Amino acid sequence: MVSSKRAQELKKEAVHLPSWDVTFRQIWDLELLLNGAFAPLQGYLGHADYEGVCKGMRLADGTLWPMPITLDVTNEFAGTLQIGSRVALRHPEGMVLAVLTVSDVWTPDKNAEAQSVLGTADDGHPGVFELKKSHPTYLGGKLEGVELPTHHTFRHLRHTPAELKAEFKRIGWNRIVAFQTRNPMHRAHAELARRAAQMIEGNLLIHPVVGMTNPGDVDYFTRVRCYEAVLKHTPAHSAMVSLLPLAMRMGGPREAVWHSIIRKNYGCTHFIVGRDHAGPSDPKTGKGFYGPYDAQQLAEKHAKEVGIEVVSFEEMVYFEDKGEYWPVSKIPEGGRILNISGTELRRRLRDGSDIPEWFTYPEVVKELRDRYPARSHQGFTLFLTGLSGSGKSTIANVLMAKLMEIGTRPVTLLDGDLVRKNLSSELGFSKEHRDLNIKRIGFVASEITKNRGAAICAPIAPYRAVRREVRQMVDAVGAFIEVYISCPIEVCEQRDRKGLYAKARAGLIKGFTGIDDPYEEPEKAEIVIETAKLSVEEAAATILLYLENEGFIAPEVEQA
């Protein structure tokens, strides 16, 4: 960050500079570059530093740094720049956050980057998925910080590294162990963190990530209220909460090293690395992308160089015989252990089933139940996808009528043709415009779902990647139910009242899905409807039965 005088000079200069509006993900990187959390970086990596980090976790000068931090931009924007160009980096609301002096411009091999940094190029990995959808050109260069992004939530829990170090000094803490989390804390986590602080004879910093985490994670508003509830169960003055605005890459071992460097920069002397730290699961297999203790091993290997001590822990389970949480390896043979998985917790929240006090605190249960009511009171999105003429719109209209007849939620239909007319009339049919249209539908559906309504979407949505983005948008606030309306193309052509297939066959329409543009079938849709075999009423009944079986529609007795 520059002086106030220099900041005023930069704001005046920025009026005449090319501007780049930072994206949702980029804003987190920029904040931590500017506030010192990413020290020793003074800006975005140049090409030589980037190559060194990807290949060996080292900057060009040999300094340990495990994660590429670059500014991705469009080819069009990059084409307006040259080495030495200055760029105003703006918050989406318009204010200048920093000025970048460009030192490098290059096009990366993202598959190679993913393989080196994340250990896989499979876009089932959330970090790979985010990497591949980022802009194609990278910029490197030094930053001059004008102002940090403004946060309007939980301001009393937000600190820069300098502010947190000053607070530690003020309250007399000199041995601090940081606990990293992106999930609510339950008794097992609290016990693990308490033991770590006890082990180092120091104090505990609960340092949760509130930037970008794994898709489907509990929103940070709910999580922070849970952390504050847990804090009430710790000894007075022994622990505190501070929020970390980080965009995670879910990079397992490298992420653990990265997190330890960040915590060192925040003034911590120790860092807890638990089982499968920052490790996502493969959605196709359910298995982790990394070994359960790979992250611990790499963090321990580099701890001395980082200048922080790693406190490694294995999984903690409830040992019923003792009424305490123990490390799983310490449980004697025949000892009875209790545990509730994340999947089981979600089921109990969905069903309204009991969540025992040995598992978590009553205040945490209350927060989670408020955020995740029984499914009969949650919003949801039915996302019907399939070829033109497969029957999506007709089925969607029947579903809307049936759900309105049931009357437990407001229902909104977002049909492909209607959205094109009212929300996306200026868009064409290129892949870019099709994706933008689907993202708009997803945004509207997520807002409806967040407010506990039912959104029925019926676009073609031919591409898996953008359907996945919509799923992530909706999953963050409610339930996303993908319905694949499967129908052979020859049947779709027979039903074609608009003559679109005939025009596409004749070459009058270019890029028509199913003819000269692909339709990528869903790999794991919640519901598959074969409309060549089912009537419209049967198809709608199948979907309604799914909603009832999953608890989204309460039984008639309960409704009465």
N, C-alpha and C positions, 0 to 999 in steps of 0.2 A: 504494500500500500504506500502511496506517495503522500507528501505533505499536503496540507489543505491548499497552500498556494499553488503547488504543482497540479493539484486536482482541478483547480479552476482553469488553469492554462490548458489542460487536456480537454476539458469540456468545451472550451472555445475551439480548439483544434478539431475536435470530433465532428463539429458542424460540417466540415469540409472533407471528412474522411469517408471512405466506403464503410458501410455498417454491416455487421453480421448479428442477427438476432439469435442468441444462444438457445438451444433446444432444452427441453425438460431435463434430459440427462446431462447435457453440457454445463448447465448452471451449477450442478453440484461439484463437478471437477473444477470449475472456475473459482468457486467460493473457497475451496480448500487449497488451491494454488495461491490465492491472494492472502488468505489468513495465516499461512505458514504450516498448515497441517501436512502439506506435501513437500516440506523441506527435505533435501536441498534444492528441489526444483524451483526455478525462478520464472518459469513459463512452460509452454508446451515443448515436448521433445522435438529436437531436430532429427533429421534422417539418421545420422550416425548414432545418436543416442538411442533412437527407436530400434535400430538393428541390434545394438548391443543388449538392450533390455529383452527383446524377443528371443535372442539366441542364448543369452547367458545371464540374464537378470543383472546386468551391469550397464551403467552409463559409459559413454566413450572414455571417460577418465578413470574407469574402474570402480566407481562408487556403486554400492549395492542399491538396486532399485528394480522391483520385480514386475511392475505393471506399466504398459504403455499409456502415457497421458498425452494425447494429441487432439487437435481441433479438426474435426471432420466437416468438410464443406462440399457444396455442389461443384461440379466441373465448371459450370457457368461462372460462379463467383470466383473460383480459383483462377479462371482465365483472365480476370480483370486485374490480377495482382502480379507482382514480381518481387524478387528478393529486395528487401529494404522497404517494401510497402508498409504503410501503417493502417491498421484496421480498428475501428471502434466496435467493441463487443458490447452489445446492448441487451438488457433485460427484455423479456417479451413485452413488458409494460412501457419500454422506450428509454429508460434511463441508461446512461453510459456507465458500465461497470469497470471497464478496463480498456486500455489501448494496447494492441499487439503490434510489435515490429516483426515482420515476417522474415525468418531466416531460411526456411526450407519449405518447398512445395513438392509433394510427390504422391504417386498413386500406389497404395500398399497392396500386397498380396494378402487378402484377408483370410484365405484358407490357411496359408502358412502361419500367419499371426495367431489364428485360433489354435492351430495344432501345437505351436511352440508355447503359448502362454497358458492356454486352458486345457491342453492335452487332448483335444478332440476338435474336429471340424464339423461334428454332428450338430445341426441346428436345433436338435431337441434339448441341447444345453442352453439355458437362458442367456448366458454370456455370449455364446456363439451367435444366437439368434439376434441379439441386440447389435453385435458387431457387424453382421452381414446386412442388416437393414440401415446401418449408418451411411452417411454420405461417402462418395467414392474417393475424394481427395483429402489428404492430410496437410495441415499447416503446422509448422513449428516456429517458435520464436519467443522472445522475452516479453513479459507483461509489465505494464504499469497500472496498478490498481487505483481506480478512482473512488469507488464505493462498493461495499459488500452488499449482496442481495439482502433485501429486507424480509424478515419473517414476522408474521403476525400471530403465530401460535406458540404457546409455551415459551414466551420470551425469557421468563425467569430461569429456564433450564438450558439456555443456549449460551455457549462460551467459545471464543476463539482460543487457540492454544495459549496466547499470552494472558488472556483473562483467566483461564483455568489455572495456569501456573501461579498467577498472583493470588488466586483464591486459596490454593493449597498452602502457599506461604502464610497467608493471613490467618488460616485456622490451624497452622502448625503441623500439617501433614507432610511427611518426608518419605514415607514408604507407601506407595499407592499401587494397588493391583486393579487393572481394568478388566471389566467383564463385557465382552462383545455379545450383542444379541440382535436379532431381527424378528424375534417372536415374543409373545407374552412370557413373563417369568412365572413359573409355578414353584412348588416347594422344593423339587429336586434341584432346580437352577439356583434358588436362593440358598440352599444348603451347600451346594458346590461353591458358590461365590463366598459364602461365610467362611468355609473351611480354607479357601485360598487366602483370604485376608488374615485368618488366624495363623496360617502356616508361615506367612512372611512377617507376622507381627506388625501389621500395618492396617491401612484403611482401604475401603472398597469404592471404586468408581464404577457405577453402572453406566455404560457408555453405548447405548443402543443406536443403531443406524436408522435415521429417519429421512433418508434420501430415497434412492432407488434400491429395492431389495429383490427378492424372488417373486415372480408373478404368483398371485394367490395368497401371499402373506397377509396377515391381519394388518389393517390400516394403522398408521402410526398414532393417530389420535386415540384410538382404543388402547393401543399398547402403552402409550405414555401414562395414561390413567392407571393402567395395571402396574407399571413400575412404581408410581407414586404410592399405590396401595401396598406393594411389597415393602417399600421403604419403611412403612409404619411398623413392620414386624422385625426390623433390625435394631440392634442396640443404638441408643441415642448418640449422635455425632460420629458414628462409625462408618457411615456410607453416605453417598450422594449420587444424584442422577444428573447427567449432562448429555445433551443430544448431539449426535454426529451426523451432519448433512452430507453423507457419502453416497455416491452411486456405486454399489457393489457390482462386481463382475462374476460373482459366484465361482471364483477360480480356485477353490480348495487350497492346495499347498502354497501356491504363490500368493493367494489372497491372505493367508495367515501371516506370511512374512510382511506383506504390505500393511496389514492391520497393525502389526507390532511396531513398524516404523512410525505409523500415524500416532499410535499411543505414546511412543517415546517423545514425539513432537508436542504432545499435549501435557507432558510432564509426568507421565507414569513411570514407575520403576519396574513394574511387573505386569505381565499380560497373560490372561487365562486362555488357553487353547484347548477346547474340548474335543470330543469325538466328532469326526466328520465336519470339521470347521468349514463353514461357507461352501459346503458340498451339496449341489443339487442332485436330484434323482432323474434318471432317464425316463421320460413319460411313456416310452414304448415298452420298457422292461420293468420299471419300478426300482431298478438297482442304481446305486450311486455311481457317479462318474469317477470317484476317487476311493481309495482304500480308507477305512475308518480312522486310521491314525497317520495317514500320509502327511496331513497338514501339521500335526504336532512335530513329526520328525524333521520337516524342512524348517519350521520355525525355530526349533531347538538348535539346529545346525548353524543358523545365522544369528542366534540371539546375542552372542558376545559382540559380533561386529555391529549389530544394531544398537547395542548398549541398553538392552532391556532383558530381564529374566523371564523366561517362559515358564508358566505354571501349567503343567499338563494334567488333565483329568480324564478318567474313563467315565463311562455311563454310570449315573447314579440311579439306584432303584430302591423302592420302599421294602425294607426287610420287616415283614409283618411280625415275626417272632420277637423282635426287639422294639417295634414301633418307631423305627428310625430309618433315615436314608443312608445307604451304604454303597460304596463302589461295588459294581457287579462281581468283580473278581474276588471280593472279600466275603461273599456270602458262602457259608459252609454248605457242604453237600446235604441236600434234603431240606435246606432252609426255604421257607415259603416267601416268595417275593411277589409284589404287586406292582403293576405298571399300567399306564394308560397311554396308548400311542396317539399321535396327532390325528390319525384317521378315526380312532375310537372317540376321542374328544369331540371331533366335529359331529360324529353320529349322535352323541349324547346331547350336544347343543341343538342339533336339528330336531331330535325327537323330544326334547324337554326332559330327558332322563336325568337321574341323579348323578352329580359329580362329587365324589367323596372328598371330605375335608383333608384326608391324608394326602390327596393329590395336589390341591391348590387351596388358596385362601378364599373365604367367602366373598370378599370385596372384588377379587379377580373374577370369580364366577359371575357376579352381578354385572360387571363391565362387559364380559363376553356374552352374557344372555341379552343384555341391552343391544349389543351390536349384532348378534346372531340369534334373533328370535326363532321360535319354531318355524319350520318351513311354510306352514299354512299362513304365516304372517310376513314372509319374506317376499321381496320382489324377484322376478325372474325374466329372462329373455328366451323366447323360443326363436331360434335362428334357422329358418328353412332355407336350404341351399340345394340347387339342382339345375339341370338344363332348362332352357326356355321351352315351355310346353309340357314340362314334367308334372304340372299340377300344383305348384307352390302357392300361387295366388288364390286359387279356388279353395284349397285346404285351409289356408290362412284365414280366409273370410269365414269359413265354417267354424274354425277354432275361436275367432273373435266373438262370434254370435254365442257359442256355447259358454265361453268364459264370462261374457256379460250376463248371460242367463243365470249362471251360478252366483255372480254378483259380489264376490268377496274382495275384488281388487278393481281399480280402474284399468282398462285394457286399451292399448294403442297399437294400431296396425301400421307398420312401416313397409309397405309394399314397394317393390323395386320401381315400377313405373310411376307410382305416386311420388316417391322420393325424388326421382329424376325430374319430375315436373315442378315440384315445390321447393326442393332443397338443393338440387344439383343441376339446374337448368342450363348453366353455363358450361358444363363439362361435356367432353366428347367421350369416345370409347377406346382411347388408348389404354394400355395397361396402367399407366400412372393415374389417369383420370378414373378408371374403374376402381382402383385401389382407394383413391381419395373419396369416391362416392361411398364405398363400403365403410371406410373409417368414419364418415359423417353419420351413417346409419348406426354404427357402433356407439358413437358418442351419445346420440340421442337415446338409444336403447339403454345405455349405462345410466343416464340421468333418470329415466323412467324407473329402472330397476332399483336405483339408489333410494328412490322415494316410494319403494314397495309397491309399485305397479307391475303390470304384465306387459311386456313389449313383444309383439309378434313381428318378426322381420322376414321378408320373403324376396330377397334379391337372388340373382344367379350366383354371385360371389364365387367365381371360378377358381381363385387362387388360394392355396392352403395358408400361405404366409400371412396374408391380410386377415383371413378368418381367425388365425391364431391371435393376431393383434386385438381383434374385437373380443375374442374370448378373454384375453387378459384385462381389457377395459371393464368388461362386465363382471368377471370373477372378483374384481377388487371391491365390488359393492353389492353383489348378490349372486344369483345362479345363472349360468349360461348353459343352455341345452341346445346342442346342435342336432338338427333333424335333416338327415340326408334324404331328399326326395329322389329316389332312384328310378330311372325310367330309360329304356333303350331309346337311342336317338331316332330310330325309324318310327317308333310310336309317337315321339314328340313331333316329328315331322308330319305325321298323319293328323295330329291335333292342331296344327299351326293355322289358326284363323287369320293371322296377320300376314301370312305369306313370307315371313322373314327367312325361313330355311330355303325356300325356293329362290329368293333374291340372293342369298349367300351362295347357293350352289351355282347360280348364274354369274357370280362375281360382282354383283351390284352392291353387296355389302361386304366390306373387308373386316377381318378380325372377329368373325362371328363365332361365339363359343360353340364348340362341338364340330365345326366345319373346318375353319382355318385358324382357330385359336383353341388351345386345350382347355378342358375342364379337369381339374385335379380333384379326384374323389376324396372325401374325408376318410382319414385313416381310423379314427376312433370316435365316430359320431355316437351320441347317446341313444339316438333312435334312427333306424333305417326303415323307410317306407317305400315299398315297391308298388308304384301306382299302376303298373300294368296288370297287377294281380288284385288290387284292392280298390273298392269304390271310394269316392271322396268321404262319405260318411264313415266308412270303415277306417280310413286313414286317420281322420280326426278323432275317432273313438280310441284308436291305438295310442295316440299322443296324449289324450286326456287320461287314459288308464295309467300311462307312465307317470303323469303328474300326480295322480292320486296315490299310486304305489310309493312314490318318492316323498309324499307328504306335502306337496305344494297345494293340493286341493284337499281340504279336510273332509272326512266322511260326512254324509248328509245329516247324521244324528247330531254331530258337533255343530254343523252349520245352523241347524234348526235351533 
